[in-house]
Amino acid sequence: MRLGLKVVRDCVGELMPDRQVLRRTKGAGSLTKADARELALASPVMQLAADYKSWLQDMAQKLPEDEVKECRCLEVEYFIMRTALCWAESRLDVAEHMYSKTEPLRQLLTPEYAERLADVLYEIGKSLSAEYNFAMAVKWFKRASEVINGQELEQLSREGLELRLAILQARVTALLATGTQEALDEAQNQVALVESEAGNKFVVSLLKLELLQKMPTEVFDTEGYGDILRHIIRSFPISDSGFKLIMHHIRKLHDKSPGAGCAVLDDLIVALSRAEKDEWVEKAVVTRVWMITNQRETAETIRATENVLGQLSRPLSSEAAVAAQALFWKRLESNYTQGQYELAEKWCQLSLNDVFQNCGPGNTAKLESLDAATAIVHKMSPHSRKEPMAAYLAFKVAVRIEDHTMAQECLETVAQAPDHVDYLGACIAESQKAGDITCAIAALRKLQETYEYKEPNPIHLPALFRCTIRLLNLMLDRPGADKATMVEDLCTEFEAVVLALQRDKESTPKRKLFTVDELEWFSRSAYNLALKNTAAWELRCVIRMLTACVSIISYFPADVDFRTELSLKTLFAHFVISSALVALARTQDNSEKQREDYSHMRRHIAAFDNELPQYLPNLDEHSREDMLRKHAALLVFDFEAAVALQQWDDLSGIVQRSLPCKNVTALQGMADCLLRAQAPGQAF
């Protein structure tokens, strides 16, 4: 009975996070394949548990008293698990019925069983909260509280006490989310209960903040909210997660009252500076600068920022200093555009504060001399900006004030000039000089777009590709970078290399653009990037990168000395691509997309088959066996794809190709795949 209930509890635990996502996206009746497997396991086990429950009830009179009590606890757990399983199956009326059967028996629960069952009810409530069904979530959180509160506090384990507090916190959050006055009153009572039992703990302060957030804006207690935050700053040691929470609530306060938010953040900065938490101080200072640059500033607000910066014990790091000054420059541009030169001067003075001394002499010089140049650019007429030289000068200003929108507009202008190559080259040099990699990449790409496949040509296209790829790699490794966008750009760049190789081949000039050394650099870079990031990147990006690698290798001359090494790269690339495609196909809900993935995979496996015979004779015995194992695995994937695509006539050929591998496991996999398929008779 214990074992069966544990199995069901584990299955339901796996189902709950999936169900809450499905109900938000596909509706309550939807089930993934994984969900179906969990239910297929849980349902018969629960039926067996029902039989055991009946037998235990019949035997209760013959058992010792302590075992009878254990039987009653198991019976309550049985009904609770039936409740959870019915909920997972979206049979809420049956779930209610099953829970009602536990009420006469709950007083018999031991502390251990009470904790276990309260945890199940708590998980149901959490799942309902994740579905934004807060009214039902409150109901289940209340039931969880009733179960665990039925025990004496001193009899609960430490985990049980933590669970009890978590249930109370979740219940308060759900009550607040319902938005009714009755729920708000109940939430206040619950917070008072937690405070009376737990004292003024960190979690109590957080609950109080949540209560205040639900107050109408017109009666929002700004002072009370700020006092609670100051109490947290003074009273509790701040961890990494605690710092993030405090910053989150300070931003909330800033949204309601910018002045109050800045004042509390100033207190936090001073406290962190005294505690020598330099990393957090820097994040808080950058946030403080962001706050003042995103509100209506006055000389007084700038002076208040100067005061808090003056209390820091040491200068900021170069990264934090540059980040803060970037925000200052953005505000400077706005002031100049509006003709507020006095405020712009105060921003310059603030940005030259001693705490920003690590920004480097270049950045300091920008702040000291950039004001006049920026003012001139903004006074230029639209017609004047269309002149290539004026656009280039405006670009130089744009990269120094980090105005990427203006920089992109200038690049568009200079790219249309007859001598655009010279201007774009100068823009690239200016971007690198200013340390603005984003603008440098944009200028390099604009130069790629304007490339003409003719001889002679002042641009060496492979060098452009190499520079762009290296800069994208630099951006990818920077903290805070948009990695998904960088990876997408890298894939696009390597695909552009393949397109350039194709166009170069079709144009048949006297001298090919790409030398063997350049082909080797691009193929090696694509290969290494894909393998290094197989676990970190989205699988389709890995596939795109390796596909580009294989395409680039196909343009090597046939007589290169390292043809064996290229064959190995090609084989391994086909293997990884096929493995990634089968993983994507198996988890694909869209049947059409699944068929495309399987078809794409079969083409790569066919390419692997064609390449392998030329490569095998060059291998030692151990390497040969490893390659044959990979081949056998791919043929199992090929068999699976043929079955999914209903290409029944190909099955016997796949089996015949697998025989030289002498791999029984592969044949077993094919047989299993065929037995699970609804195949016609001739397939057997």
N, C-alpha and C positions, 0 to 999 in steps of 0.2 A: 504493500500500500504506500509506504514511504517512497519507494523507488519510483513507482508510477506517478505519484504526485510531483516528484522532483522533475521527471521528464516533461510533464505538462507545464510546470512552472517555467522551465527553460525554454520550451517552445513558445509559450505566450510572451516571454520576455523578448524573444527574437522578433515576434510579430508586431509588438506595440509601436516601435519607431517607424516601421514600414507602413502600418495602417494609418498613422496620423498624416503621413505625407500623401498617401493615396487618396484619403478622404478629402484632402484639400484640392487635389489636382484632377482626380478621375471619378470621384464619387464613392459613396459608401460601399457599393457592391463590387468594386474592382479588387482583383487579387493578382499579385505578381506570381511568377512560377515559384519563387522562393517561399512566398506565403502559402501557396497551395501545398508545397512539400511539408512545411511545418504543421499545417492543419491535418494533412494526411497521416502524420505521425501522432499528433496529439489526440485526435478523435478516438482511434481504437484503444489507445492507452487509457483514456478517460473511461471508456466502456468497461475495460478490465477493472479499473479502480472502483467503478460502480458495483461490480460483482463482489469485489473484496469487501466493500462497505456493507453489503447485505450479509455476507458471511460473518463479518465481525459483529454485526447487530445480533445475529442468531447465537453467537458464541459468548455474548457479553456476560450471561449469567454464569458461565463456567470459568471465567477469568478472575484473577486477583484484582483487588480494588484499584491498585496503581495502574494496571494494564487497562482496566475499564476506562480510566480517565484519559489514558493515551488514545484509546479508540475514539472517544468523544472528540478529542482534539483533531484527530485525523478526519473525522466526519465533518467538522467545521471547515478544515482546510479543503476537503473535497468539494464542498459547496462553493467556497470562495473561488477555487480554480475553475469550477463549472461556470461561475459568474464571469471570470476573466475570459474564458474561452468563448463564451457566448458573445461577450462584447467584441472580441476580435473578429467574430463571424458576423458582426452587425445585427445580431438578434438581441436588441436591447430589452424587449419585453421579457424574453426568457431569462436574461441576465438579472433583471429586477426580481423575477420569481425565485431564482436560485439564491440570490442574496437574502431574500426574506426567510428562507429556510435556516439560515445561520443564527437568526436572532434568539431563538430559545436556547441555543447551545453555547453562546459566546461567553457566558459566565463561567464555563468550565475550562476555558483556555488557560494554558500555562503561559508565562511571560515569553518563552521562546517561540511558541506558536503565534502568540499575539503580535510579536514583532514581524514574523514572517508574513502573516496575513495582512497586517497594516501596510507593509511594503507593497504588496500586490495592489491593494486598493489605492495607494498613493500613486503607483505607476499608471493606473487607469485614469486617475484625475489629471496627472501630468499630460497624458496623451490627449485628453479632452481639451485641456488648456491650449495645447499646441494646435488644435483644430479650431481654436477661438470659440469653443462651446463652453463658455465660462460658467453659465448657470448650472449645467450638468457637472462640470468639474468641481464646483463648490459642494455639490451634493456628495460626490465620492470622496472628496477631501474630508468632509465632515464624518463620513462613515469610517475612514481611516483613523481619524482622531478618536472616535468612540471606541474602536477596537483597542488602540494602544493606551488610551486613558483609562481603560478598564483594569489596568494593572497598577500596582503600587510603584511609584517612581524608583524607590530603592531596589526593586527587584529587576528593573530593566538593565540591560547591558549598556555599555557606553555607546555602541552603535544604535541601540534602541532609543536612547535619549537624543542622539543626534537626529534620528529619523523623526522623532516626535516634534523636534524644533523645525525640521524641514517641512513637515506636514502643515504646521501652523503657518509658516512663512508662505508656502504655496497657497494655502487657503486664503490668506489675506490678499495676496496678489490677484487671485481669481475673483475674490469679492470686489476688489477695486475695479477690476476690468469690466464687471457687469454694468457699472455706471449708475446704479439706482441709489437713492438716498438710504433705503433700508440696508442695502449691502454695505454702503459706506459706514453706517452706524455700527453694523456688526463687525466690520473690519477694525474699527477703532476699539471696540471691546476686546477683540482678539489680540491686538497689539498691546493693550493694557494688561491682558492676561500674561502674555509673553514677558512683558517688562517686570511684572510682579514676581514671576518665577525665575527669570534668567538675569534680572538686573539690567543695567544700562549697557548691554553688550553691543558689539558692532552690528549684529544682525537687527537688533532692536532699532538702532539709529537708521538703518537702511529702510526698515518698514515705515518708520515715521516720515522719512523723505517721500516714500511712495504715497503715503496718505496725503501729504501736503501737495504733491503733484496733481492729485485729483480734484483739488479745490478749484472753483471757477477763477478765471484769470483776474476778474475784477476784485476778488477778495483774497487773492493769493498772498500768503504770509511770507513775504520776501525776507523779513528780518528773522522769522522763526526758521526758515529753510537755511539761511546763512549761519545761524547759531548752531544748528545741528551739524553742519559741515565743519564748523570751527571746533566743535566738541570732538568730532572724529579725528581731525588733524592733531588736536592736543592729546587725546586720550589713548589712541591705539597705535601700536607699531604698524607701519605701512609696508605691506608686501607689494609685489609687482601687480597682482590682481587687484589689491586694495587701492593702489595708485590709479589704476585705470577706472575703477568705480568712482573714486572721488572726482577725477577729471570729468567723467561722464555727468555727474550731478552738478558740477560747477558750470558746465556748458548749458545744462538745463536751466540753472539759475540765471545765467547770462542771457538766455533767450527771453526770460520773463523780465529781468532787470539788468541791463548791461553793467551799470555802476556797481550793483551788489555782487555780480559775478566776478568782476575784476577785483573787487576788494577782498573777497574770499581767496581768489587765486593768489593775490599778493601775499596773504598770510601763509598759504601753502608753500610758496616759493621761499619765503624767509625760513620756515620750519625745515624744509628740505635742505636748504643751504647750511643751516646750523648742524644738521645731521650728516652733512657731507655726502649726500646722495646726488652726485654730479649728473648722472644720466637722467634722473627724473627732473632735476632742476632745469636742465636744458630743454626737455620736452615741455615743461610748464612755462618756461620763458617764451619759447616759440609760440605756444598757445596764447600767452598773454599779448604778444605782439600781434598775432592774428586777430584777437578780440578788438584791440584798439584800432587796427586798420580796417575793421569791418563795421565800425559804428561811427556815429557822427562825432568827429574829434574836435576838441578845442585845445587851447593852450594849456588849460588846467588838466585835461586828461593826459596830455603828453608829459606834463610835469609830474603827475602821479606815477607814470611808468618810469620816469627817470629816478624817482625816489626809491622804488623797489629794486631797480637795477643797481642802485648805489649800495644796497645792503648785501649784494653777493660777495662772497669771500674770494672768488677767483674768476678769471675770464672764462667764457664759454669755449668749447672746442671749435675747430674751424668749420665743421659741418653745421653745427647749431648756429654759429655766427652768420654764415653765408645764408642759411635758411631764413633767419630773422631779417637780414638785410634785403633778401629778395622780396619779402613782404613790404618793407619800407619803400623799396623802389616802385612797387606797384602803386602804393599810395601817393608817392611823389608824382608819378605820371598823371594820376587823377587830379591832384592839386594844380599842376601846371595846365592841364586841359581846361580847368575851370578858372584859371587866372588867380589862384590863391597862393601867391608867391611867398607870403609871410609864413603861412603854415608849412609850405614846402621847405623853407629854410629851417624851421624847427624840427621837421622830420630828419633833415640831413644832420643836424646837431645831435639828435637822439641816436641816430644810427652810427655816429662816431664815438659813442660811449666806450669807455675802457673795456667793458665786458666783451666787446666785439673786436678786440684788437687782433685776434687770431684769424680774422677773415683774409689777411694777406694784404700786401701793399697795393696790389692791383685793384682790389675791391674798394679799398680806402680812397684811391685816386678817383675811381668812378664816382663815388659819392661827392668828392670835393669839386669835380669839374663837369659832372654829367648834367647838372641842372640847366646850364645854358644851352647845351646841345639838344636836350630833350625839348626845351621850349621852342627852339627853332624848327625842329621837325614837326611839331604840332601846329605851328603857324603856317606851314607850307600849304599851298593850294593843291587840290586833287590833281590838277593838270601838271603841276611841277613834280609831284611824286611819280608821275608816269615816265619821267626822264630816267634812263638807266643809271646815270651817275648819281642822281638825287636818290633813287631807290637804293643804290648800293650804300650811300652814306647813311640813309635812314636805317638800313639793315644793321650797320655797325652800331648805331644807337640802340636798336631793338635788342640785340644780343646782350648788350651791357645792362639793360634794364629788365632783361628776361621776359620781354613781351613777344611770345612766340607767334601770336596772331599777326602782329605787325611784321615780324620777320618773314612769315609765310607769304604775306601780300607782296613784300619787297622781292622775294625770290620769284614769284609769278611774273613780276614786272621785268626783272633783269633777264629771265629765261626767254623773253620774247625779243630781246635786242639782237641785232645782226651779229655782234661780237659777244654773244652770251657766254661762250666758253671762258673768256677772260674774266667776266664779271662773276660767274658762278664759282670759278676757281678762287677768286679773291674772297667771296663769301665763305667758302669752306675754310680758308686760312683764318679769317676773322673769327669764325665760330670756334675753331680750335684754340686760337689765342685767348679768347674769352672763357674757354673751358665749358662752352655750351655744346654738349654732345648732341642734344636733340636737334639743334639748328644745323649742326654739321651734317648729320644724317639726312635731314631734309634737303640740304643743298646738294649732297652727293646723289641723291635719288633724282633730283631735278636734272642733274647733269646726265644721269643714265637715260632719262626719258627723252632728252634732246639728242642722243647719240645717233649718228648716221653711219651706216655700214658702207663706207667708201674709203679708198686710199688716195693720197695720204690723209691721216686723221690725227689732229693734235691730242686726242684723248685716247689713252690706253684703257679700254673697257674692263679687262680683267683686274687691273689695279683699282679701278673704282669699286668693283664688287668686293675686292679684298678689304679695302678701307672701310666700306659700309658694314661688312660682316664683323670686322674687329671692333668697331664702335658699338654695334648692337650687343656684342658679347660683353663689352665694358658696362653698358647700361643694364644688362641682365644681372650682373653681379652686384649692382649697387643696392643698398638697403632702401626699401620703400618704392622700388621701381615696379611698374605694372608688368609683372613677369609674363602674364598671358599675352599681352600685346607685343612684348619683345620677342617671345617665341614665335608668334604668328608672323612678325616682320622678318625674323631669321628664315623661316620656311619660305616665305615669299621671295626673299633675296636669292636663296639657292635655286628656287624654281626659275627665277629670272636668268640665272647662269645657264641653266639647261636650255631655256628659250634662245639665249644669245648663241649658244653652241649650235643649235639647230639653224638659226638664221645665218650664222657664219658658214656653215656647211653648204647651205643653199646659195649663198652669194658667191662662193668659189673665188675669193680674191687670190692674188699671187702669193700672199703670205697669210697664214692662218693667225687669227687673233690670239688663240690659246696655245701656248707651248705645252710640252709634256710636263714640265715642272709645275706649271699653273694648274693643269688638269689634276696632277697629283695632290696639290695643295687643297683644291676645292673638294675633291673626293675624300681626302683624309679628314678635312675639317667637318664635312657633313657626317661622315661615319662616326668620328669621335664624339661629336655633339649628341648624336642620337643615342649612342651606347651609354654615354655618361649620364644622360637625363631620362633614360627609359622609365625609371620609377617615378620621376618628378613631373614629367610633361604629360599632357593629355595624349592618349595613344595615337590619335589621328595625326598629331604633329610629328610624333616619332616616325610614323609611316611615311608622311610627306618628306621628311628629311632623308630617310633611307632610300626612298624612291628616287629622289634627286641624286643621291650618291650613285645608285646603280646606273642611272641615265648618264651621268658624267663619265663613269668608267667605260661605258660603251663607245665613247669618242676617242679612247686611247688608240694609238696605232697598234696593229696586230703584232709587230715585232719588238715591243718594249721588253727590256731585260727582266722586269719584275712582273711578268704576266701571271705567275703562280700566286703571288701575293694578291694581285687584283682579283683573281678567281676566288680566293678564299674570302675576301671582303664581299664579293658579289654573292657567294653562297650564304654567308652568314647574314647578309642584309635580307636576302629572300626569306631566310628562316625566321628572322625576327619579325619581318613584315607579316608573314603568314601567321605566326603565333599571335601577333596583335590583332589581326583581322578576325581570326577565329574567336578570340576573346570578345571582340566587339559584336560579332554576329550572334554569339550565344546570348548576349544580354540585350539584344536589339528588340524593341517592341514593334517597330515598324517593319512589316513583313517585306515590303519592297526594298527598304534599305538593307535588310538582312540578306536578301538575295544578291544585292549589289556587292556586299562585303564578301559573301561566299564566292561569287564569280571572280571578283578581284583577287581573292586569295588563290583560287585555282590557277590563275595566270602566273602568279609568282611561284607556285609549286611546280608548274610546268617549266618555268625558266630554271628553277633549281635542278630539275631532272636533266635538262639539256646541258647544263654547265658541269654537273657532277662527274660524268664519265671521263672528261678531259683532265680532271683534277685528282681523282682517286689514285692513279698510278704513282703520283709524286709523294704520297703520304707513307709514313711508317705504319706499323701494324696497329699501334694504340690509337693514333690519330684517325686511321681508316675506320676502326670500329666505332669511334665517336661520331664520325661523319655519317656512317651507316645508321646509327641510332637516330640521328637527327632526320635522316631521310625517311626512316620508318615512321617517326612521329608525324612528319609532314604528310605522308601517304594516308595516315589515319585521318588527318584533317581533310585531305582531299576526298576521302571516302565519305566523311560526314557531310562535306559540301555537296557532293554529287547526290547524296540521298536527299538533302534539304532542297536541292534544285530539281529533284525527280529526274535526274539524268541516269536512268537505270542501266542503259547500255554501256556506260563507262565503268561500272563497278567491277566487272571481271578483269578489265585491263589494269585497274588500280591494284587489285589483289596480285596479279601476275608481276607487276612492277615491284611489289613488296617482297617477293620470294627471295631475291638475292640478298636482302637484308638479314634473312634468317632470324627474324624477331617475332617470337610467339606472342608477345604482349601486343604488338601491332595487329596481328591477325585476330586476337581476342577482342581488341577494341573495335575492329571493323565488324566482327560478328555481332557484338553487343549493339552497335549502331544500327545494323540491319534488322535485328530482332525488335528493336524499339520503334522502328519505322513502319508505317503502313504501306509496305512495298507490294507491288503486284507479284504474281507467281513467278514470272520469268526472272525476277531479280534474284531468286534463290537458286 
